[in-house]
Amino acid sequence: MPGCHSYVIALDATNPDALWITEVWDGKDSHAGSLKLPAVQAAITKARPLVAGFGHRFETTPIAGVR
């Protein structure tokens, strides 16, 4: 998706029922725009019944890395 640099889904090392989803965007506007796309809306609708809840949400500001 435009503005998305990375999207990783990973297993939690201590909880077999949990997943970690890490997204790297070029900015909040790109992320917000992606949530309005019909394909993303359809995926959210399909996934919502499978999600028990969201335990933690972390927002960071990258200061170094490789692109």
Secondary structure, DSSP 8 states (H G I E B T S, - for coil): -TTEEEEEEEE-SS-TT-EEEEEEES-HHHHHHHTTSHHHHHHHHHHGGG-------------S---
